Amino acid sequence: MTQALDKGLKATQARFTGGLSPIALAETYSDWALHLASAPGKQLELVEKAGKKALRLANYASTCALHPETSRQCIEPLPQDKRFSSEAWRKWPFNVMSQAFLLNQQWWHNATTGIEGVTKQHENAVTFAARQVLDVFSPSNYPLTNPEILERTFSTSGMNLITGWQNLIDDMLRLKTGKKPAGIEAFEVGRTLAATPGKVVYRNRLIELIQYAPTTQTVRPEPILIVPAWIMKYYILDLSAQNSLVRYLVSQGFTVFAISWKNPVAEDRDLGMDDYLSLGIMDALDAVGAVVGGQKVHALGYCLGGTLLSIAAAAMARDGDTRLKTMTLLAAQVDFTEAGELTLFINESQLTYLEDMMWEKGYLDSSQMAGAFQLLRSNDLVWSRVIHDYLMGERSEMIDLMAWNTDATRMPYQMHSQYLRRLFLNNDLAEGRYSVGGRPVAISDIRAPVFIVGTERDHVAPWRSVYKFNLLSDTDVIFVLTSGGHNAGIVSEPGHPHRHFRMRAKTKDAPYTDPERWIAETDPQDGSWWPALTEWLAASSGTPTSPPGLGARTKGYAPLCDAPGTYVLQQ
C-alpha cells in the first residue's frame, strides 16, 4: 500500500511536469548554481564577457546606423540555425535584434559550461534547458520582431494572421478529439503507405511477420529479415512506392521479410526485453527458416531494432547458432556512453519517476515519447511550425515521412524500464553485463560481417556513437556515413536530390581508426547508399534461384492475411 501511494503520487505529478522528475531537475540546477556561486573567477569571466559583448553590439548598432553598407555581423549563427538566414534580417532594426539574441545565447552557453566540479550530464542538461528557454524569446517567434512575418502581414492585409489563427484552432480541436493532423487524409496505411504486396505468414502476441511477394524471376537464396524499432511503426522502411527500402530490396532480387510489432496495451505491461528477443527475433528466424528451407539469413535492424538484433546475434554466436549470414545496422547503437541528447533524461531519479508513471498505465504513452523528441529539436519541430503555420498562415505540406511520424506506438512498462536501465543507464551490453538466458553476451563474439549506417545529423543515435561498434566487434565491418538525420538519412532512395555518403571497409584484423580520422580520410560520394548495401548483400549471397512460396503451409506457416497485416493498424 505504501509503495502504491508513492507511485500514484509520482504518476499524478507527472501529468503536470510532462514526465520530467522535479527532483532530477532540482539536482541538476543545484549542481550548476552552487558550483558557479563558489567560482568567483568564473563569475568575473562572465562579467567580462558580458561587457565585451555589450560593446560589440553597441559598435555594430552604431556602424549599421552610420554606414549600413559596410557593417559586418558581430556574431554568426550556428550552421544548423536557419532562423535569421533571410536577407530581411540584415535590415535595421531586425539586424540588431537578431545579433543581440545570438550574443545573449552565446553568453548563456559560456555561463552553463566550463564550471569546475559540475558533472558532465548536469552541465549538458543545464545548457540544454537554457537553450530551450532562450528559444522561446527568439525575435523570430513574434510578429512585431520578425521582418518576414511583418512583410507577409502587410502584403496580405493581415489575412496571414487570420488564416494562422484558423490553423491553430483546427490543430487544437484535432488534438483534443484525437484526430490526425491536417493533410494526413492523403496517406493511408496499406494503400499509399506500407503498400508493398505480401502476406502475413506468422503471428504471435507480439509480432506479425510479413513476407513480401517477389517481383523478379529469380531471387538470392538467402532472405532478408528486417527488424524495425518497436518505438515506431515498421513502415518507415516501406513508405511510398518511390522511397520504400522494402520495395527496393525486393526489386533487387531478394526475398524480404519484416517484423511488424504489436502496439502494446495495459495487459502487455510485463513484456520485457527477453520477450522482444524470443517472441520477436527468434520466432521470426524460425519462421523465415521454415519458409526458405533453412537458408542463412541477412538480418537488418533499424534503430532500437538494430540494438535488439545485435543482442540476438551475440547470443546466437555464443550458443553456436550460425543462421545469420550477415548483419546490417541502420542508425543503431550498442554502446550508450555518447547516445546524444536523450541521455539528458537518463539518471536514477528520472528513470524511477518514469517507471512510476508507466506503472499506473502499464505502458509509456506515445504522446510522451513524441513530446520528448520534439523537445530535442524544438527549433525544427515546434517553433518553425508556429512561425510557418500560425504566423505566416501557411499550412506545411504533409509528406509520407511526416504522416508516419504521427503514427506513434506505446511501450510496455517492463520492456521500457529494462531497456533504459540496462542499456542507457548502465551500458550493460557494451561492458559485458547484458544477460540472455542467464549468461552474458558480448558483441565481440559476432563473426558475421556487418554493414553499419550512421547519419550526419542524427539527434537520436549520433553517428560517432553508432561508430563505436568498431571498438567492440571482432568481425569485418563496412561503415557508411550518410547525409541527413535519423529518419531522412535512412530513407534515402536512389535519385533523391542532394544526397551523399562516405563508406569504408575494415577487416577484423585492421587497427582501429577513430571517427575524426575516419571522416577526414573518407571522401564523400554523391547519391544514395542503398545500391552499396544491395551490392554488398549480393556479394555475400549465393546464385539466384526460383523464389520461395509465400509462407509454408505444411510447416505451420500458412499465409494469414495480406500485408501490411493487422498489428500496424492498431492505434
N, C-alpha and C positions, 0 to 999 in steps of 0.2 A: 504493500500500500504506500509506503514512504517513497519507494522508487517510482511508482506510478505518479505520485504527487509531483516529484521533481521533474519527471519527463513531461508531464502535462503542462507544467508551468512554463518550461522552456519552449514547448511547442506553441503555446499561446503567445509568448514573447516573439517568436519567430515570425508571426504574422505581421508584426509591426516593424521588424528590423530587416525584412527581406531575406531572412535566413542567416544573417550575419550575427555572430556572437558578440554581444556588447562587452563581455569580459575580455575577449581577444582583442577587440578594438581599443579598449582602455589600456590593456597591457602594452599594445603597440605604441600608442600615443605617449604613455608614461615613459617608456624606454627612451624614446626620442627626446621628449621635453626635458626629462631630468638630466640626461647627458648633455643636452645643449645648455641647460641652465648652469651646469658645472664646468663649462668650457668657455671662459672669458676670451680666450684667443680666437675661438671660432666666432664668438659674438662680435668682436672687433672687426674681424674679417668681413662679416656680413654687413656691418655698418659701413665699412669702406666700400664694399661692392655696391651698396645702395646709393652712396654718394656719387660714385663714378657713373652708375647707370643713369642717375638723375641728370648729371652734367651732359652725358652723351645724348639723352633725349632732348634736353634744352638746346644743345648745339644743333641737333638735327632739325628741331622745330624752327629755330631762327633761320637756318640755311634754307629750309623749304619756303619760308615767308619771303626772304630776300632774293634768293637765287634758286627757284624751284627747278630750273633746267639742269643745274649741276649737283643737286642734292643726291646723296647716296644713302641707302638704308644703313642704320647703325647696327642692325641685327637681322640675320636671315632666319626664316622659319626652318624647322627640321624638314628633311627631304619628303617625309610622308605627310606633312601638314600642308594641305591644299586650301585652307580656309581663306588665305589672303593672296591667292595667286592671280586674281583678276586685276587688270590694269586699273580698274576703278579704285583699288586700294592705294594707288600711288598719288591720288589727289588729296589736297587739303580739305577737311581736317582728318580724313579717314586714315591717311598715312601715319599721322602722329598717334591716332588711337591704336592702330594695329601694332606699331612699334612699341608703344607703352605696354601693351598687353604682353608682347613677346619678351620684353625686358623683365617684366614682373614674373613671368613664367620661368625665365632663366634664374632669377634671383631665388625663387622658391625651390628650384631644383638644387641650388647651392645650399639653401638652408636645411634641406632634408637629407643631404648626402655628405659623406666625409666627416661625420662626427664620431670620434673615437669612443668605443665601448658599445655602440648600438649594434645589435645583431643584424646580420645581413637581411634576414626576412623582414624584420621590423623596419629597417631602412627602406627596403623596396616597397613595403606596404604604405608607409607614410608618404613616400614620393608619389606613389600611385594615387593615394587619396587626395593629396594636394593638387595633382593634375586634374582629377575629376572635378574638384570644387572650382578650380580656376576656369575650366572649360565651360562651366555654367555662365560665367561672366564674360566670356569672349564677345567682343563687339560684333562678331559675325552673326550672333544669335538674336540680335534685336533690330527691329525695323529702322529705328532712328539712327543707328550707328553702323548699319550695313549699306554701303552705297549701291550695291546690286539690287537690294530689296527696294530702296528708295527710287531707283530708276524704274524698276518694274511698276511700283505703285503709281508714279507719275504717268507712265506711258499707258497704263490700263485704267486710270482714274480710280484706283483703289479696288478694282474688281479682283485683283490677286488676293487681297486680304479677305474678301467675302468668300471667294472660292476656297481659300485655305481654311477658313472657319468651317465651311461645309465639310471639307475633308476631315477636319478634326472631329466634328460631331459624328460623322459617319464611322470613323475609326473607333471612337469611344463606344458607340452603340454596338458595333461588331464585337468589340472586346467584352462588353457587358453581357451580350446574348450568346457568346461562344461561337459567333460566325467567323469564317475565314476572312483574311484581308481582301480588300478590293482588288479585282483583276484576276483573282485565282480561279474564277469560273472557267477560264480557258484551259486549265490544266487539270486533267482527271487521271488518277492512277488506273492503269490498265488500258487507257485509250491514248492519251498523249504523253503520259509518263509511265515508266515501267511497262512498256508495251512490247518488248521483245517476246516473240512466241515461245511457249514452252509449257511444261506440265509440272505440277507439284507431285513428286514421286515418294515423298516421305513426310510424315508429320508426327511430332510428339508434343508434349505440353509446353515446350519452349521454342521449337523451331519448325518451320516448313522448309523443305529442301526442294528447290526449283531446278529442273533440268531443261536447258534451252534446246529448241529444235535446230538441227544443223541446217546450214544454208550452202554448204559446199558438197561436192560429190564424195570427197574423201576427207578424213579428219586425222589428226595426230592421235596415236593410240592412248597417250597419257591425257587424262582430263584435267581441267582447271576447276578447283574448288575455291569459291570466293567467300571469305569470312568478313562481313562488314562489322562495324561497331554497333553495339546494342543501344548506344545513346542516340542513334538516328535510324530512320528507315533505310533499308538496304539500297533503295533505288537511286541513291546518289551516284551509283555506278551504272544505272540504267535509266538515265533521264530521257530526253527527247531522242529521236532516231539518229540525229546528226552528231550527238555528243555522248552516246551510250558506250561505255567501255565494254559492257557485256556484249552488245551487238557487234562491236568492232572485233572482239576476240573470236566470236562465232564466225564472222566473215573471213577471218584469217585461218580457218580450218581447225578450230579447237572445239572439243566438247566441253561445254561450260555448265557448271552447277553453282548455285548461290544459296546461301543460308538467308532466310528471312526470319528475324527474331519476333517472338510474340511481344505485344505491348503489355507489360505486367499490370496486374490489378492487386488489390489488397490481399487476396488469397495466395499470391505468389511471394509474400514477404520473406519467406525462409529460403528462397532460391539463392544459392551462393555461387562463388567463383567456381567451385568444383562442379556444380550442376551445369554452368555455362560451358565448362570444358567437356564433361561427359555427354550431356544431352545435346550439346551444340556441336563441337568439332568432331568428337569421336564417333557419335552416332551418324553424323554426316559422312565421315570417311567410310564407315561400314556400308552405308547405302550406296555411295559412289562406287566402291569396290565391287559391290554386287551387280551394279548396272553395267560397268565396263569390263567385267571379267577379271578383276584382280590386278589391273594395271596400276603402276605407281602414279602418284597424283602431284600435279603442280598446285601448291597451295598459295593463295593470295589473300593477305589480310590488310584491312584498311583501318587506320586509327586504332581504337581500342581493340578492334578485331585482330589487328596485327600483333598487338601485345599478347592477346589470348592465344593466337596461333604460335607465337614464339614460345610460350609456356608449354603448349601441347607438343611442339616439335622437340623441345628439350626433354620433356618426359618420355616421348617416344624413343628418342635417341638413347636415353638412359636405360630403357627397358628392351632395347634391341628391336623395336618396331621400325621397319625400313620402308614404310609405304609412301613416304614423301620423296618425290623426285627432285623438286626444287621448292624454294620458298621465296615469295615476293612480299615485301612490306612497304605499304604506302603510308607515309606520314605517321609511322608507328614508333613508339618508344619502348625500350627495355631498361633504360636507366633514367631515373626521375630526379636526379640531383639538379638538373637545369631545365626543368619542364615548363618554362615560360611563366607568364603572369598568373596562371591558375594556382601556382604554388603559394601565392599571396594569401590564399584562403585555406591553406593546409597547415594546421597545427593542432595540438591535442585539444585545446579549448574549442576551436571551431568545429572539429570533427565530432566531438562529444555533443555539441549543440545541434549539429546537423543530424546526428543519429537519433537524438531525442525528437527532433522534428519529424523524421521519417517514421519513427516508432509509432506515432499516433495514427498515421495513414497506412503504413506498411510499404510505402514507396516514396520516391522523390518525384514530385510533380514536374511535368515537362516545362511548365512556365517558369519554375525557379531556375532550372538549368539554362533555359533560353535567356533569362534575365542576367545571369552571370556572364554569359558570352557577350551580351550586348554591352555590359559594363566594361568589359575588357577592350571593346572597340567603340566607345561611346561617340567619338567624333564621326566615325563612318556609319554606325548603325542607329544612333539616336539623334544627335544634333544635325547631321546632314539631312535627315528626314524632316526634322522640324523646319529647317530652312526651306527645303525644296517643296515639301507637300503643304505646309501650313502658312508659310510667309510668302513664298514665291507663287503659291497657288497652283503648282503643277503636280499631277499625280506621277509618282515613279512608276515606270513601266514594269509590270510583273514579268519575270522570266522564269524558266523552269527551275533554276537553282534556288531562286527566292521562294518559289512555290514549295519546293522540297523542304526548305529551311523552316517553313511554318508547320510542317507535319512532324512534330516532335514526339518523343516517346518518354515513358516513365521508366524508373529503375527500381528494382526490388530493394527493400531495406537491407537485407543481409548481404547481397552482392555488392551494392554500392559502398557499404561500410567496409567490407573486406578489401575491395579494390583500392579505396582511398588510403586505408591504413597500411596494407601490405605492400603496395606499390609506391604511391605518392609519399606517404609519411615516412615509412621505414625503409623503402627501397630494397625490399627483400629479394626481388628477382636478380638484380644486379650484384647483390652481395652474397648470394648463395644460400639464402634462408627460406626461399619460397618452396613450400612443400606441395607435392602432388602424390596422393596415395600414401601419405605418411612419410615420404622421403623427399629430401630437397632436390631441386633440378638446377642445372647450370646451362647457360647459353653456350658455353664453350663445348658442350657435348654434341651440338648440332653439326652434322657433317654435310648435309645437303647444301648445294650452292645457293647463295642468297642474292636477290636483286632488291635494292633498297632505294626508295624515292623520298627525298625531303623537298620542301618548298621554301623559297627565299623569304616570304613574308608570313610565315606560319606563326600565329599567336597561341595556338593550342599545343602543337608539337614542334617547337623550334628546330630548325634543321641541324643545328650543332648538337642538340640533344638526340635527335634521330641518328646522327653520325656516330654516336657513342657505341652503337652495335659493333663497330670495328674494334673497339677496345676489349670487348667481351667474347668475341667469336673466335673460332679456330677452323674456319672454312673459307672457301673462295667467296668474295663479295664484290658485287658491282654497285657502286653508289652513284645515284643520279640526283642532281640538284636542279630543280626546275623553277621557272618564274611563276609568280602567283602566290596565293595564300593556301590555307589548309584545304579548302574545297576546290577553288578555281584552279589551283596548280595541278590537282589530280584530274579534274575534268578538263583536260587539255588536248582535245582531239586534233588530228591532222587537219591542217587548213585554218586553224584558229589563228587570227592575226596577233602579231606582237608577242609570240611565244618563243622562248629559248630554254636550253637546258645544258648542263655540264654533266659529263659522265666519265668515270674512270674505274677500271677493274683492279682488284687487289687479290693476289693469291694468298693462300693461308700461310705461306712461308715468308711473305714480304714483310718488311718492317713497317711499323705504324707511322702514318702521316697525320699530323694534327690538322684540324679543319681549316685553319687560316692558311697554312701552306698548301693544302689541297685546293682551295678555291683560287689561290694565286697562280697555281701551276696548271689548272684545268681550264682550257679555253671553252667559252660558250659556243653552242651550236644553235642555229635558228630552227624553229619548228617544234613539233610535238615529240615527247619521249615515248609515246605509245608504240611506234614502229620498232624502236630499240628494244622494248620489252618483248614484243612478239618474235623478233629475230632471235633474241636470247632463249626464249622458250622453245622455239622451233629447233635451235641447235642442241637443245637438251632433250629432244623428243625423238621417237622412233619414226620409221617410214609410215607415211599416211596410209590409212586403211578405210574400210567402209564404216560409216557412222553406226554407233550402237543404237538400239531401240530406245524409245522414251520409257524409262522405268524397266523393271524386271519382275513381271507379274508372278512368274513361277518361284521367285526367291522372296516373295513377300513385299515387293516394292512396286505395286501396281499404281499407275497414274491416278491421282485423287481428284484433281481439278486443273483447270487451265491456270497458267501464270497470269498475274503475279500472286495468286493464292488468296487466302483469307486473312492471314495474320497482318499483312501490310495494310489492310483496310481498317484495322481496329483503331478506334480513337480513344 
